[in-house]
Amino acid sequence: MSSFRLSPLFLFFATALLVVTGAMAQGTAGSVSGTVTDPTGAIVPGAAVQILNSASGYTRTTKTDAGGSYRFFNVPFNPYRITVIESGFQPATVSIDVNSTVPVASTVKLSLAGSDTTVSVVDTGSDLVENDSSFHTDIDRSTIDKLPLESASSSLSSLVTLSSPGVAADSNGLFHGLGDHAENSFSVDGQPITDQQSKVFSNQLPSDAVQSLEVIDGAPPAEYGDKTSLVIKVTTRSGQGVTTPTGSLNFSYGTFGSVNAGGEVSYGGDKWGNFISVSGLNTGRFLDPSEFQVFHDKGNELNFFDRVDYQFDPSNSVHTNFQYTRSWFQTPNSFDQLNTGLTNPDGSLLGQTDQRSKIETFDIAPTYTRVINNYAVFNFGPYIRRDAFNYYPSNNPLADLGPIQQETVAQQRSLTNAGVHTDVSYVRGIHNIKIGANYGQTFIRENDQIGLVDATLNSPCVDATGAPIAGACPSGATPNPAFNPVLLPYDLTRGGSVYGYHGQADIKQIAFYGQDQITVGHWLFNVGLRGDFYNGLSIQRQAEPRVGLSYSIKKTGTVLRASYARSQETPFNENLVLSTNGCYNPVIQGIFETLGSCQPAPFNPGFRNEFHAGLQQAFGKHLVFSGEYIWKYTHNAYDFSVLGATPITFPIEWHNSKIPGFALRVSVPETHGVSGFVVMSSVAARFFNPQIGGVGATPGIAGSTYPFRIDHDERYNQTSHLQYNLPFRKSMWFGFNWRYDSGLVAGSAPCYNLTGLNSLCTPNSITLPNGQPGINLSGLTADEQFQAGLTCNGVAATPTSGFTSCAATQLTSKLVNIPAPNTEDDDKNPPRIAPRSLFDMALGDDNLFHTDKHKIGLRLTAVNVANKYALYNFLSTFSGTHYVTPRTVTGEISYNF
């Protein structure tokens, strides 16, 4: 494990974390309190008080105390309706907005039953719309608990992918928001997390710890920066105000021997609270493999989350999040990596590839909150988060040789992010002002060990045909003009040893912002300015105006909106040093030059201009539509490349990108036990050559400026979710998902085009001996052709039998859409993964025996019910080949108290 010298800043944050422990208000939630009185002004104790947001499903109930007061803690930002019911009085309802950490006070005056006076408010469709200039999706615990999710180890990613428009699904919990490669950031109770959250990069916050999500698809407010294609605001669960220990224990078992067990408990009082969640997973299919058949894919994960809240007095409170997650998993093998029949130089069997990974994540984030007065709140939150990634090669390094991997690789990499965020919120009259700053320092440590395992990759000699000779060079052999003597000491096939590479960097980022949400009648204006200062392997400063407006027509339940944002786009931190400085190292340069050019190319942060326009429309009180048109233009656009079949990925940078599209959501709040939503989007991810930063493969025509659709571009996707609570048994429910994806770009799929100027097909476009147009398939192994589902003249490829060539008109596939001959265009008509529809179902009973305090629950979840045979991607530059999850069935039993 690498070590690093602690800077004074790091020591300051560590000290702050030890001093500040406990919790209440934070950056993504507020509090609501008030008093209930009768017509004379006298207090009403024991009255039932409910807070409800019909659109998200968030609801809480409490009773007024002896002084007639009520209070709700940890309330996510949203509009709400408070309803009070008490015997002898008419029900009363008032509307409130929680849109900052400034506490909201609301006094409710009851009218006597049978009187002519009432303060009840008629429920109209305007309760379903929100006067906000940014398009966003609210997801509450009621949806999180019952939505059938594909991945237990990256459930937060699955939740965002299924329930938010504009999100393209990818393998291993990765998702692409609004046309960008994982340019997503999480704000967990105000703590910014902008590093990669796929399960091959990091360990996510467990979904058990989440109370609610707000996914911002629109132009981000000034308080958010760095990675802003999607901003996911997470409010964690709290025990404050839960005066009776409340929680659950659960155990599940399913397909692939998947075992999941865990528990959670909430407990607290008016001044303190504690929420703890612990869970563990062990499964035979941890990652999405490159074969539909699953082998060498075991993994396990342990999650611990603890949130502590403490309120010292009415003005001062602290809340702290603790997280530790550990995951261990095998890198899935393809049939090629079984190495069937292959032997070592001594004649012994080689054995299958056996690459593995371990990731450990810890996070400590306290937040101190000071209520200055009735209109202003101050927050101060230091944090430390560390991801330690370890990649282990096969015990026999020669077994790591594969079709797309010619080296054996080991890695010990860590990202330690220490920082502090602070802000002051002021709400009074027409103004909702927030001024804040964020300082973060990321300590990057990269240690790689690499050796050649392909005897022909750097052979000193060639035979009479010019082919490299594996093994010792015979006497009189022709010298290989491509031989690099620098790599010879690290060629394991010729007695060499692995080469060790070390890289490190300290990335410093500071941001200042100010924003004001101004409400004037039916108008809302959101104006802000952000300044980002990036000091990493390059330096950049960026001023970023953010402007938005919306107009509410309450009579028709309509909100019209438009917004603009300029934002700084910073490089990904994962293997940033290798990608930036690797080509300065003669050994790393030599290894990459076996694949292509390796020229030093430093990264420079990019900048983006984005425009949004949309509307929200309620239809009665049972349906709400929200839609948005998006146009983004980015200078210096980022993506990832990957080293062989390993998860050793590194960032690369393109000249620019243009991303237009739309995103839609239709929601149906619960009515007679039925609720649901539909999300859909179409986003074009057009990137432009040349590649200007990092190392790795370059799509498109080398040196050209033609645009291309990057491998996370998808024409259309949608999710439909239906949930039904049975009327004859309220504790029993049914959930159903339909996910349709038109297919990501598959630039490595074979195709034929000799006439197009912007086509990757040309190098493999040939003329067959009979004079027909043909496609050269010799660059794909039989198994890779099988993975792509290729069929030539009605004959299907198998893992051991493929084709060297095929007539262009006879090559077909049910898994990949291959453009017709001479029609492929990297921008307008690239090869794509074939469209797919996946169906998931869940059936549960939360109170099997109809008990009051101690409840037994049962649940059955089926993912990919139709057992659809389909791909996520094929030989993607970033992630390789991966199949969707086969049909999996999981049974769960729970004990709730």
Secondary structure, 3 states (H helix, E strand, C coil): CCCCCCCHHHHHHHHHHHHCCCCCCECCEEEEEEEEECCCCCECCCCEEEEECCCCCCEEEEECCCCCEEEEEEEECEEEEEEEECCCECCEEEEEEECCCCCEECCEECCECCCCCCCCCCCCHHHHCCCCCCCEEEEEHHHHCCCCCCCCCCHHHHHHHHHCCCEEECCCCCEEECCCCCCEEEEECCEEECCCCCCCCCCCCCHHHEEEEEEECCCCCCCCCCCCCEEEEEEECCCCCCCCCEEEEEEEEEHHHEEEEEEEEEEECCCEEEEEEEEEEEECCCCCCCCCCCCCCCEEEEEEEEEEEEEEECCEEEEEEEEEEEEEEECCCCHHHHCCCCECCCCCECCCCCCEEEEEEEEEEEEEEEECCCCEEEEEEEEEEEEEEEEECCCCHHHHCECCECEEEEEEEEEEEEEEEEEEEEEECCEEEEEEEEEEEEEEEEEEEEEECCCCCCCCEECCCCCECCCCCCCCCEECCCCCHHHHHHEHHHCCCCEEEEEEEEEEEEEEEEEEEEEECCEEEEEEEEEEEEECCCEEEEEEEEEEEEEEECCCCEEEEEEEEEEEECCCCCCHHHHHHHHHCHHHHHHHCCCCCCCCCCCCCEEEEEEEEEEEEEECCCEEEEEEEEEEEEEEEEEEEECCCCCCEEEEEEEEEEEEEEEEEEEEEEECCEEEEEEEEEECCEEEEEEEECCCCCCCCCCCCCEEECCCCEEEEEEEEEEEECCCCCCEEEEEEEEEECCEECCCCCCCCCCCCCCCCHHHEEECCCCCEEEECCCCCHHHHHHCCEEECCEECCCCCCCCEEECCCEEECCEECCCCCCCECCCECCEECCEEEEEEEEEECCCCCCCCCEEEEEEEEECCCCCCCEEEEEECCCEEEECCCCEEEEEEEEEC
